[in-house]
Amino acid sequence: MDPITILLFGLVSLAINVGIGLINQQRENDRLQAAQPAKPRPHGFDGTARLGGEEAISFPVGRCAPRPYLEYARSWGQSPRSVHVLSVSDLPGVSLRKVWGDGRQSNYNSGATAETEGKPLPAFTKSGSNYGWVTWHDGTQTSADSYLSAKFGSLSKQPWQSDMKGRGIAFGIFTARFHKTLFKQIPDWSVEVDGIPLYDPRLDGSEDGTGTHRWDDQSTWETSDNPVVILYNVLRGIKYDDARVWGGTAAYEQLPYASWAAAMDACDASVNKNGGGSEKRYRAGGEIYFSEDPADVVKRFALACNARFATVGDKTYIQIGIPSSDAAAITDDDIVISEDQSGVLFPPVEERINTVTARFSDPDSAWEVIEAPRRQNANYLAEDGGIETEASLDLSVVFSQTQAQRLMKEALEEGRRFRRHVMVLRPEFAGLLPVIHRVSWTSARHGYSSKKFVVTAAEEMESGNIAVTLQEADPNDYDWDETTEESSFETVDLDVEEPDAQEVTAPAATAATVLDSASNAYAAGIALVWDTGLDDDVTGVEVEVRNSTTTETIYRNIVPPGTAGGTTLTGAWAKGGEDVDVRYRYIVLSGRDTTWTSWITVTLPVVPSTAAFDLETKEAIGVITGDSAPDLPAMLDDIRERLNLVSRSIMSNGLYAYNESQGLLAAVARVERAVADGDGALAELVDQAFVRVNNVSADALISFTAVASADKPEDAEVRIALQARKSVDDDEKVAGIYVDILPNGERRVVILVDQFAVTDGTTTADAFTFTGGVLTVREVLFEKLTSIPGGIVINGLSGEERLRVRLT
């Protein structure tokens, strides 16, 4: 076989088996993948973090959702916070965009004010309190995280040490506080990021571009989701600290600027979307493993933008789709060896494509890799005798469904350009290059009139002629009409849909006068109205009252929802004649959202009960002084009942305040109990003032208790207790005085203190200290001290000073 025939035979085989187009690229990728051992591939969202070191190191490029590695996990606090340290890149410069926790999506605001746990995540806020936080380190950090060091630096096992900086590693510190609807368990975290910074030659003013990018200074680079920019960096080599760590070794001159810049611009071109808006024509993002062959990565990202490559000498050119203009026009007369022309005009039906499917990564579905709308051409299906032939594209690095649809349309149209020719052209066509050149062919033999063909292969011969393969092309294949060609679609939305916050229907608040059991007015109040027939999920109604003038909160409490659809509030805060504002909302067991009513202004009524109270007081005084008056026991019982009624109202409704977001609580409580039954009698009165700030609490208590059993009343017990207490975490301090009459009749006073001090208001003396079970007397002057026999007798001050010691 002569050399020309051998060359043509090889070109014919290439034209038949490869050609151009996305379908052919995908088939070649599949063939190479099947012939190689399994390698790590990018993941969609699966809600599970990998353990650090479980898989090969990696880094993200473009916009994507890399699967995080779990590096560290701990918890802290009385209201436990779970803390997870998750890395997403073994190269620096990655920026965080979004976070998913147990399927709930939250945007990340890098400008938010940081709290102890990190920057709050808006989707994890309930009733003004935060339950989810993140601190993000992009890999440029130079010291250990202060939050981790403060919380876990002193642990005896696996502390977060000062050398745990994570330099070069992009990671997040994710903190969650338990909440019944947000986090029912320790959450799984996932993220959406913008990948490592990349070099864009269009932005390098020291070369052919315009801008501040410099190849030898990574600090000038920026993140990019342009797939050709990603391909360019892969071929030139991925760098860390300005040193190549993975990828190719191409020099600037080996990737001709004009070709690569035009391809980058083609990706950035704006495309309209049906229903409004636009997007870049081609974008991409994904996770790249250091263990991957760079050639495999190039193939994967080339599919995202329909890119083709041509290597001529030591230079590599790139073309997006087909060239936009003709490099040459040929006729049958330009073909040197016409009798040896070969071609493929119409392949068998089973090799044709009339249906295309594709899978892409969908951000709206938490980055799941999902199916794009199936695309089929009814005319092509009819041409193929109704035999459906399908090709599938792996577009896992594509994160736009409309972009996936455009690529599927291009693949389907390219797949119907069957005509392929192999020929030898005269020497003046020797400059034709594969992939990046298009020719126009007018042929009487084939009936072509300026028909477009892409050069898919070219080989210069010793004679100076050039052997080429041509594949049919149609520029209309790459046109896109969003109004007729964009398919409607629905995404698999994994984000949590919360029910609308429950409101109070027709809220109302009016001034009210509170009556006693005798229907006498004794206090001002507010009558509230809410929905009747509330479901069991509503466990209370939270009410807040403020002074209308100062806006200071004067009352806040949770009251039972009841069945009547309302209640009347009163207390020490309800002063007649003053204007107050009130609002309220439902408290629910499930933790779902409820909303406050608007503020309602109420003028509290002036209660004309003073005269009646004064009259009762005068009557009681009259009894005591001997003036004529009603029966004293009955009067005292009546007064006592009135005081108890007012007391209960104040204690249950007025003296309670809290601020959940800051962990503050203040309360005054009274317990009154009187029991008389077959077992005996019990009377108890307890007053308590209580405060709490986070993990510190303090209270003061005074109680009176008397108890006697029916079968042995002589063993009655009585106690008066005055007690102060402070607790910090598990460290509790108590001081108190306890006055007891014990069952055996013994009288006892117990003082629980470390020091007993006496003061005249100016000078204080620590008379006694009690430490380690030993009572020590300090700074005491004795006027007279007489001991028991064998002890010490001291006389002083007013008498003769003398000391007598007798030893036995």
C-alpha positions in Angstrom: 0.0 0.0 0.0 1.6 3.4 -1.0 2.1 6.1 1.5 -0.7 8.3 0.2 -3.2 5.4 0.5 -1.9 4.6 4.0 -2.4 8.2 5.1 -5.9 8.4 3.6 -6.9 5.1 5.1 -5.8 6.4 8.6 -7.7 9.7 8.0 -10.8 7.8 6.9 -10.7 5.7 10.1 -10.3 8.8 12.1 -13.2 10.5 10.4 -15.5 7.5 10.8 -14.6 6.7 14.4 -14.0 10.1 16.0 -15.3 13.1 14.1 -16.3 16.2 16.1 -19.2 16.8 18.5 -20.2 16.3 22.1 -21.5 12.8 21.5 -18.2 11.7 20.1 -16.3 13.3 23.0 -18.6 11.5 25.5 -18.1 8.2 23.8 -14.3 8.6 23.8 -14.4 9.6 27.5 -16.5 6.5 28.3 -14.2 4.3 26.3 -11.1 5.6 28.1 -12.8 5.4 31.5 -13.8 1.8 31.0 -10.2 0.9 30.1 -8.8 2.4 33.3 -9.0 1.5 37.0 -11.6 3.2 39.0 -10.6 6.7 40.2 -12.3 9.2 42.6 -14.9 11.3 40.8 -16.8 14.4 42.0 -19.7 13.8 44.3 -23.1 15.5 44.5 -24.6 16.3 47.9 -25.1 13.2 50.0 -25.3 14.8 53.5 -22.4 12.8 54.8 -18.9 14.1 55.7 -15.9 12.0 54.9 -13.4 11.2 57.7 -10.1 13.1 57.2 -7.6 10.9 55.3 -10.4 8.7 54.0 -9.8 9.7 50.4 -7.2 11.4 48.2 -6.5 15.1 48.8 -8.5 17.4 46.6 -9.4 21.0 45.7 -12.5 22.6 44.2 -12.6 24.8 41.1 -15.4 27.0 39.9 -18.7 26.9 41.8 -19.4 23.5 43.4 -20.3 21.6 46.5 -17.2 19.6 47.5 -17.8 16.7 49.9 -16.4 17.8 53.2 -13.8 15.9 55.3 -14.5 15.6 59.1 -11.3 16.7 60.9 -12.5 17.2 64.5 -15.7 17.0 66.5 -16.5 18.1 70.1 -19.3 19.7 72.1 -19.4 22.3 74.9 -21.8 24.3 77.2 -24.7 23.6 79.5 -27.0 24.0 76.5 -24.7 21.7 74.4 -23.2 23.1 71.3 -21.9 20.4 68.8 -18.8 21.5 67.0 -17.6 20.0 63.7 -14.4 21.1 61.9 -14.8 20.2 58.2 -12.2 20.7 55.5 -13.2 21.1 51.8 -9.9 21.9 50.1 -6.2 21.0 50.4 -5.4 24.3 48.6 -6.1 27.8 49.9 -8.3 30.6 48.7 -11.7 28.8 48.7 -14.7 31.1 49.7 -17.9 29.9 51.3 -21.3 30.7 49.7 -24.0 28.5 51.3 -24.4 26.0 54.1 -26.7 23.0 54.5 -27.5 21.6 57.9 -29.8 18.5 57.9 -31.1 19.6 54.5 -31.8 23.2 55.6 -30.1 25.8 53.4 -28.6 29.0 54.6 -26.7 31.7 52.8 -23.4 32.7 54.4 -22.8 36.3 55.1 -19.1 37.0 55.5 -19.9 40.5 56.8 -22.1 39.3 59.6 -21.1 40.2 63.2 -19.4 37.2 64.7 -20.5 35.7 68.0 -18.6 33.4 70.3 -19.6 30.4 68.2 -19.0 32.1 64.8 -21.1 34.0 62.3 -24.8 33.2 62.6 -26.5 31.4 59.8 -29.8 33.1 59.1 -31.8 29.9 58.4 -31.0 28.7 61.9 -32.6 31.5 63.9 -35.7 31.0 65.9 -37.5 33.7 67.9 -34.5 36.0 67.8 -32.1 33.3 69.1 -29.3 31.7 67.0 -28.9 28.0 66.8 -26.3 27.6 63.9 -23.0 29.3 63.3 -19.9 28.9 61.1 -16.4 30.3 61.2 -14.7 30.0 57.8 -10.9 29.8 57.2 -9.9 29.9 53.5 -6.5 28.4 54.0 -4.4 31.6 54.3 -4.7 31.6 58.2 -1.4 31.7 60.1 -2.5 30.8 63.6 -4.8 28.4 65.4 -8.5 29.3 65.6 -9.1 31.2 68.8 -12.6 29.7 69.4 -11.4 26.1 69.1 -8.4 27.0 71.3 -10.5 28.6 74.0 -13.1 25.8 74.1 -10.9 22.7 73.6 -7.3 23.8 74.0 -7.0 22.5 77.6 -8.7 19.1 77.1 -6.7 16.2 78.4 -7.6 14.1 75.3 -7.3 15.4 71.8 -7.0 19.1 72.6 -7.0 21.7 69.9 -3.3 22.7 70.0 -1.6 25.9 69.1 0.1 24.4 66.1 -3.2 23.2 64.6 -3.4 26.1 62.1 -4.6 24.4 59.0 -2.4 26.5 56.8 -3.1 25.8 53.1 -6.4 24.0 54.0 -9.8 25.7 53.6 -12.1 24.6 56.4 -15.1 25.6 58.4 -16.0 25.4 62.0 -19.7 24.5 62.2 -21.5 24.9 65.6 -25.1 23.8 66.3 -27.3 24.2 69.4 -30.1 21.7 69.8 -33.6 22.9 68.7 -36.6 20.6 68.3 -37.3 21.7 64.8 -33.9 22.8 63.5 -31.6 20.2 64.9 -33.2 17.0 66.2 -29.8 15.3 66.2 -26.1 16.1 65.5 -26.4 17.7 62.1 -24.7 16.7 58.8 -23.2 19.8 57.2 -22.5 20.5 53.5 -21.4 23.6 51.7 -21.4 25.4 48.4 -18.1 27.2 47.6 -16.3 29.2 45.0 -13.1 27.3 44.3 -9.5 28.2 44.4 -8.2 31.4 42.7 -7.2 30.9 39.1 -5.1 32.7 36.6 -6.9 34.4 33.7 -4.6 35.5 30.9 -7.1 38.1 29.7 -6.5 39.9 33.0 -2.7 40.0 32.8 -1.5 43.4 31.6 2.1 42.2 31.5 1.2 39.8 28.7 -1.5 40.2 26.1 -4.4 41.0 28.4 -5.4 43.9 30.6 -5.4 43.8 34.4 -3.5 42.9 37.5 -3.2 39.1 37.2 0.4 37.8 37.1 1.3 34.2 36.6 4.1 34.3 39.2 2.0 36.0 41.9 -1.0 33.9 43.0 -2.2 36.7 45.3 -3.4 38.5 42.1 -5.6 35.6 41.0 -9.4 35.3 41.4 -11.9 32.5 41.6 -13.6 31.7 38.2 -16.3 29.4 37.0 -15.3 29.9 33.3 -14.6 26.3 32.1 -11.9 27.5 29.7 -10.1 29.4 32.4 -10.2 26.1 34.5 -8.9 24.1 31.5 -6.1 26.7 31.0 -4.9 26.4 34.6 -5.0 22.6 34.5 -2.8 22.6 31.4 -0.4 25.1 32.8 -0.3 23.5 36.3 -2.1 24.1 39.6 0.1 26.0 42.0 0.6 26.4 45.7 2.9 29.1 47.1 3.8 29.8 43.4 5.0 26.2 42.9 3.4 23.7 40.7 1.7 20.8 42.7 -0.5 19.2 40.1 -1.5 19.4 36.4 0.3 20.1 33.2 3.5 22.1 32.5 2.5 24.1 29.4 4.2 27.5 29.0 2.4 30.7 28.1 3.5 30.5 24.5 2.2 26.9 24.1 -1.4 28.0 24.7 -1.8 30.8 22.0 -3.5 33.8 23.6 -5.8 34.7 20.7 -7.3 31.2 20.6 -7.7 30.7 24.4 -9.0 34.3 25.1 -11.6 33.9 22.3 -12.8 30.7 23.9 -13.0 32.3 27.4 -15.0 35.2 25.9 -17.3 32.7 24.2 -18.1 31.1 27.6 -18.7 34.5 29.2 -21.2 35.6 26.5 -24.6 36.3 27.9 -27.6 34.1 27.0 -31.2 35.0 27.7 -33.4 32.8 29.8 -37.1 32.1 29.3 -39.1 34.2 31.6 -36.5 36.9 32.0 -32.9 37.2 33.1 -29.7 35.9 31.6 -26.7 33.8 32.4 -23.2 33.1 31.0 -23.3 30.7 28.1 -21.0 28.2 29.8 -20.0 27.8 33.5 -18.5 24.9 35.4 -17.3 23.8 38.8 -16.2 20.6 40.5 -13.8 18.8 42.8 -10.5 17.7 41.5 -8.5 15.0 43.2 -4.7 15.0 43.1 -4.9 11.3 42.2 -6.7 12.1 38.9 -5.0 12.2 35.6 -5.1 15.8 34.3 -6.1 14.5 30.9 -9.3 13.0 32.4 -10.1 16.3 34.1 -9.6 18.1 30.8 -12.1 15.8 29.1 -14.6 16.3 31.9 -14.5 20.1 31.8 -14.3 20.3 28.0 -17.8 18.7 27.9 -19.1 21.6 29.9 -18.4 24.1 27.1 -18.3 21.9 24.0 -14.6 22.6 23.7 -12.3 20.9 21.1 -8.5 21.0 21.0 -5.9 20.9 18.2 -2.2 20.4 18.9 0.0 21.7 16.2 3.7 21.4 16.9 4.1 22.4 20.6 1.1 24.6 20.6 -2.5 23.6 21.7 -5.4 25.5 20.3 -9.0 25.5 21.6 -12.3 25.9 19.9 -15.8 26.3 21.5 -18.4 24.7 19.2 -17.4 25.3 15.6 -15.5 28.3 14.1 -17.6 31.3 13.4 -16.1 32.1 10.0 -14.6 30.3 7.0 -10.8 30.0 6.8 -11.0 28.9 3.1 -13.4 28.2 0.3 -12.7 25.1 -1.9 -14.2 23.6 -5.0 -13.8 20.2 -6.6 -10.9 21.7 -8.6 -8.9 22.1 -5.4 -8.9 18.4 -4.7 -5.6 16.9 -6.0 -6.4 13.2 -5.9 -10.2 13.2 -6.5 -10.3 9.5 -7.4 -9.1 8.5 -4.0 -11.6 10.5 -2.1 -13.4 8.7 0.6 -16.3 9.6 2.8 -19.1 8.6 5.1 -22.4 10.1 4.1 -25.1 8.3 6.0 -24.3 5.9 8.8 -26.5 2.9 9.8 -29.7 3.8 11.7 -28.4 2.3 14.9 -25.4 4.7 14.9 -27.6 7.8 14.5 -28.8 9.8 17.5 -32.3 11.2 17.8 -32.5 11.5 21.6 -30.2 12.9 24.2 -30.2 12.7 28.0 -27.8 14.3 30.5 -27.0 14.5 34.2 -25.9 17.7 35.8 -25.3 19.1 39.3 -28.3 21.1 40.5 -27.7 23.8 43.2 -31.5 24.1 43.8 -31.5 20.4 44.7 -28.6 20.8 47.2 -26.2 19.9 44.4 -27.6 16.5 43.7 -26.6 15.2 40.3 -30.0 14.9 38.6 -31.4 14.3 35.1 -32.0 17.3 32.8 -35.2 17.3 30.7 -34.9 14.6 28.1 -34.5 16.0 24.6 -35.8 14.3 21.4 -36.3 15.5 17.9 -39.5 14.2 16.4 -38.2 14.8 12.8 -35.0 12.9 13.4 -37.0 10.1 15.0 -39.2 9.8 11.9 -36.1 9.8 9.6 -34.8 6.9 11.6 -38.0 4.9 11.1 -39.3 5.5 14.6 -36.3 3.7 16.1 -35.3 5.6 19.2 -31.5 5.9 19.6 -30.2 7.6 22.7 -27.0 9.2 23.9 -26.2 10.3 27.4 -23.9 13.2 28.5 -22.0 13.4 31.8 -22.3 17.1 32.7 -21.6 16.7 36.4 -19.4 19.8 36.4 -22.3 21.8 34.9 -24.5 23.5 37.5 -27.1 25.2 35.3 -30.0 23.2 33.9 -30.5 25.7 31.1 -26.9 25.3 30.2 -27.3 21.6 30.2 -30.2 21.9 27.9 -28.2 24.1 25.4 -25.4 21.5 25.4 -27.9 18.7 24.8 -29.4 20.6 21.9 -25.9 21.2 20.4 -25.0 17.5 20.9 -28.2 16.3 19.2 -27.8 18.7 16.2 -24.1 17.9 15.8 -24.9 14.2 15.9 -27.0 14.6 12.7 -24.2 16.1 10.7 -23.3 12.8 9.0 -21.3 13.8 6.0 -17.6 13.3 6.4 -14.9 13.4 3.7 -11.2 12.7 3.3 -9.3 14.3 0.5 -5.9 15.9 -0.5 -5.9 19.6 -1.2 -3.3 21.7 -3.1 -0.4 23.3 -1.2 -2.1 26.7 -0.8 -4.4 25.1 1.8 -1.5 23.8 3.9 -2.2 26.3 6.6 -5.5 24.7 7.6 -5.6 23.5 11.2 -7.9 20.9 12.7 -10.8 21.9 14.9 -10.1 25.7 14.7 -10.7 26.1 11.0 -13.8 25.9 8.9 -14.1 25.7 5.1 -16.8 26.4 2.6 -17.1 23.7 -0.1 -18.9 24.1 -3.4 -19.1 20.7 -5.1 -21.0 19.8 -8.3 -20.2 16.2 -7.6 -22.0 16.2 -4.2 -24.4 19.0 -4.9 -22.9 21.3 -2.3 -23.2 25.1 -2.5 -20.9 26.8 -0.1 -21.6 24.0 2.4 -19.8 24.4 5.7 -17.3 21.8 7.0 -15.0 21.7 10.0 -11.4 20.4 9.5 -11.2 17.6 11.9 -7.7 16.3 10.9 -4.9 17.6 8.7 -1.6 16.1 7.6 1.0 17.8 5.4 2.5 15.5 2.8 6.0 15.5 1.3 4.7 16.9 -1.9 3.5 20.0 0.0 -0.2 19.0 -0.5 -2.3 18.5 2.6 -4.5 15.6 3.4 -7.6 16.6 5.4 -10.8 15.2 6.9 -13.9 17.4 6.8 -17.0 17.0 8.8 -20.3 18.6 8.0 -21.2 21.5 10.2 -24.1 23.9 10.5 -23.7 27.2 12.5 -27.5 27.1 13.3 -26.8 24.2 15.5 -25.5 26.6 18.2 -28.3 29.1 18.0 -30.6 29.2 21.0 -34.1 30.5 21.2 -35.1 30.4 24.9 -38.8 31.0 24.2 -39.1 27.9 22.0 -36.3 25.6 23.0 -35.9 26.0 26.7 -37.9 23.2 28.5 -39.7 23.8 31.7 -38.4 21.8 34.6 -38.8 21.2 38.3 -35.9 20.7 40.7 -35.8 18.3 43.6 -35.8 20.9 46.3 -34.2 19.4 49.4 -34.5 22.5 51.5 -36.9 22.4 54.4 -40.3 24.0 53.8 -41.6 25.5 57.1 -45.3 26.2 57.6 -46.3 29.8 57.7 -45.8 31.3 61.2 -49.1 31.1 63.1 -50.7 34.4 63.9 -53.4 35.3 66.5 -56.6 35.8 64.7 -58.2 39.2 65.3 -56.1 40.0 68.4 -57.7 42.5 70.8 -56.7 44.1 74.1 -59.0 46.3 76.3 -58.9 47.9 79.7 -60.4 45.7 82.4 -61.2 46.0 86.1 -60.4 42.9 88.2 -63.1 41.8 90.7 -62.7 39.8 93.9 -65.0 37.0 95.0 -67.5 39.6 96.3 -67.6 41.3 92.9 -65.7 44.3 94.3 -63.2 46.1 92.1 -59.7 45.8 93.5 -57.2 46.1 90.6 -56.6 47.4 87.1 -55.9 45.0 84.3 -55.9 44.1 80.6 -58.4 41.8 78.9 -56.8 39.8 76.0 -58.6 37.9 73.3 -57.2 35.0 71.2 -58.4 32.1 69.2 -60.7 29.5 70.7 -60.3 25.8 69.9 -56.5 25.9 69.8 -54.8 22.6 69.0 -52.8 20.7 71.6 -49.5 22.0 70.1 -50.2 25.5 71.6 -49.1 25.2 75.2 -49.1 28.9 76.3 -49.5 32.5 75.3 -46.5 34.7 75.8 -47.5 38.3 76.8 -45.3 41.4 76.9 -46.4 44.7 78.3 -44.4 48.0 78.0 -44.8 51.5 79.2 -46.1 53.5 76.3 -44.0 56.5 77.1 -40.7 54.9 77.9 -41.2 51.7 76.0 -39.6 49.9 79.0 -40.9 46.3 79.4 -42.8 46.2 82.7 -44.3 42.7 82.4 -43.6 39.5 80.5 -44.9 36.1 81.2 -46.4 33.0 79.6 -50.0 32.2 80.6 -52.0 29.1 79.9 -54.0 29.2 76.6 -57.2 28.0 78.4 -60.3 27.2 76.5 -62.2 30.5 76.6 -59.9 32.2 74.1 -58.6 34.9 76.3 -57.6 36.0 79.8 -57.3 39.1 82.1 -53.9 40.2 83.3 -53.2 42.3 86.4 -50.3 42.9 88.8 -48.2 45.5 90.5 -47.3 46.9 87.0 -51.0 47.7 86.3 -51.3 51.3 87.6 -54.5 53.0 87.0 -54.6 55.9 84.5 -51.3 54.9 82.7 -51.0 54.0 79.1 -49.4 50.7 78.3 -48.7 48.7 75.1 -49.3 45.0 75.0 -48.5 42.3 72.4 -48.7 38.5 72.6 -48.0 35.3 70.6 -48.5 31.6 70.9 -46.0 29.2 72.4 -46.0 25.9 70.7 -44.7 22.5 71.7 -43.3 21.6 68.3 -41.1 24.8 68.1 -42.6 26.0 64.8 -42.7 29.7 64.2 -45.4 32.0 65.7 -45.6 35.7 65.3 -46.2 38.5 67.7 -49.3 40.6 67.4 -48.8 44.3 66.7 -48.5 46.5 69.8 -52.0 47.5 71.2 -52.2 50.6 73.4 -54.5 50.3 76.4 -55.3 53.0 79.1 -55.5 51.2 82.4 -58.6 52.1 84.4 -58.5 53.8 87.8 -60.0 51.4 90.3 -62.1 53.1 93.0 -61.4 50.6 95.7 -59.3 52.8 98.1 -62.3 53.9 100.2 -63.5 50.4 100.7 -60.0 49.3 101.8 -59.7 52.2 104.1 -63.1 51.4 105.7 -62.0 47.8 106.3 -58.8 48.9 107.8 -60.6 51.3 110.1 -63.0 48.6 111.1 -60.1 46.3 111.9 -58.4 49.0 114.0 -61.7 49.7 115.7 -61.8 46.1 116.9 -58.3 46.2 118.2 -58.9 49.5 120.1 -62.2 48.4 121.5 -64.4 50.4 119.3 -67.6 48.7 118.1 -66.8 46.6 115.0 -67.7 43.3 113.4 -66.4 40.0 114.7 -62.6 40.2 114.8 -61.8 36.6 113.6 -64.1 37.0 110.6 -62.6 40.4 109.7 -59.0 39.0 109.9 -60.0 36.1 107.7 -61.5 38.4 105.2 -58.4 40.7 105.2 -56.1 37.7 105.0 -58.1 36.3 102.0 -57.9 39.7 100.2 -54.1 39.9 100.8 -53.5 36.4 99.6 -55.6 37.1 96.5 -53.5 40.2 95.6 -50.3 38.4 96.5 -51.1 35.5 94.2 -51.9 37.9 91.4 -48.7 39.8 91.8 -46.5 36.7 92.1 -48.0 34.8 89.2 -48.4 37.7 86.8 -46.0 40.5 87.6 -42.6 39.6 89.0 -41.1 37.6 86.1 -38.8 38.7 83.3 -36.5 37.0 80.9 -34.4 37.6 77.8 -33.8 34.3 76.1 -31.4 35.6 73.4 -29.0 36.9 76.2 -29.7 34.1 78.7 -31.1 36.4 81.3 -33.8 35.5 83.8 -35.3 37.3 86.9 -38.2 36.2 89.0 -39.8 36.7 92.4 -41.9 33.8 93.6 -44.1 33.0 96.6 -45.3 29.6 97.8 -48.2 29.3 100.2 -49.4 26.0 101.4 -51.8 24.9 104.2 -52.8 21.3 104.5 -55.0 19.7 107.2 -56.0 16.0 106.7 -56.0 12.7 108.4 -52.2 12.6 108.5 -51.7 15.9 110.3 -51.3 19.6 109.6 -48.7 21.5 107.5 -48.3 25.2 107.0 -45.6 26.7 104.8 -44.8 30.1 103.4 -41.8 30.7 101.1 -40.6 33.9 99.4 -37.8 33.7 96.9 -36.0 36.2 94.6 -34.1 34.5 91.8 -31.8 35.6 88.9 -29.8 33.7 86.3 -27.3 34.8 83.7 -26.2 32.0 81.4 -24.5 29.5 83.7 -24.6 31.6 86.9 -27.6 31.7 89.2 -28.3 33.3 92.5 -31.3 33.5 94.8 -32.4 34.7 98.3 -35.0 32.8 100.2 -36.9 33.1 103.5 -39.3 30.4 104.6 -41.6 29.5 107.5 -42.6 25.9 108.1 -44.7 24.3 110.8 -45.7 20.6 110.7 -47.3 18.2 113.1 -48.6 14.6 112.6 -52.0 13.5 113.7 -50.8 10.4 115.6 -47.9 12.1 117.4 -48.6 15.9 117.6 -46.1 16.4 120.5 -43.3 15.8 117.9 -44.3 18.9 115.9 -41.4 20.7 114.1 -40.9 24.4 113.4 -38.3 26.0 111.2 -37.6 29.6 110.1 -34.9 29.7 107.4 -33.1 32.7 105.9 -30.8 31.5 103.0 -28.6 33.0 100.3 -27.2 30.9 97.4 -25.0 31.4 94.4 -24.1 28.8 91.8 -21.5 28.9 89.0 -21.7 25.8 86.8 -21.4 23.0 89.4 -19.8 25.1 92.1 -22.5 26.1 94.7 -22.1 28.4 97.7 -24.9 28.6 100.4 -25.1 30.9 103.5 -28.0 30.7 105.9 -29.5 31.0 109.4 -31.9 28.3 110.5 -34.0 28.5 113.7 -35.5 25.2 114.7 -37.6 23.6 117.4 -36.9 19.9 117.0 -39.4 17.0 117.7 -37.7 16.4 121.1 -38.4 20.1 122.1 -34.7 21.1 121.7 -34.3 24.7 120.5 -31.5 25.2 117.9 -30.0 27.9 115.8 -27.7 26.9 112.9 -25.5 29.4 111.1 -24.0 28.3 107.8 -21.2 30.7 107.0 -17.4 30.8 106.5 -17.1 34.1 108.5 -19.1 35.7 111.3 -18.6 39.5 111.2 -19.9 42.2 113.5 -20.0 45.9 112.5 -21.2 49.2 114.0 -21.7 50.6 110.5 -18.2 52.0 110.4 -15.8 49.3 111.6 -16.2 45.6 110.8 -14.6 42.7 112.8 -14.4 39.1 111.7 -15.2 37.6 115.1 -15.2 34.0 114.0 -14.1 32.0 111.0 -14.9 28.3 110.3 -12.6 26.5 108.0 -11.9 22.8 107.6 -14.1 22.0 110.5 -12.2 24.3 112.9 -13.8 27.4 114.6 -11.3 30.2 115.0 -11.9 33.2 117.4 -10.3 36.4 116.1 -9.8 39.9 117.6 -12.1 39.4 120.6 -11.8 41.3 123.9 -13.2 39.5 127.0 -14.5 41.4 130.0 -14.9 38.1 131.8 -14.4 34.5 130.7 -14.8 31.7 133.2 -14.0 28.2 132.1 -15.1 24.9 133.4 -13.0 23.2 136.0 -9.6 22.6 134.7 -10.0 25.5 132.1 -9.1 29.2 132.1 -10.5 32.2 133.9 -9.9 35.7 132.4 -11.1 38.9 134.0 -10.5 42.2 132.2 -11.6 45.6 131.1 -13.9 46.6 134.0 -12.1 44.7 136.7 -8.7 43.7 137.7 -6.8 42.1 134.8 -5.6 38.7 135.7 -5.1 35.3 134.1 -5.4 32.1 136.0 -4.6 28.8 134.4 -5.0 25.5 136.2 -3.6 22.4 134.6 -5.0 18.9 135.4 
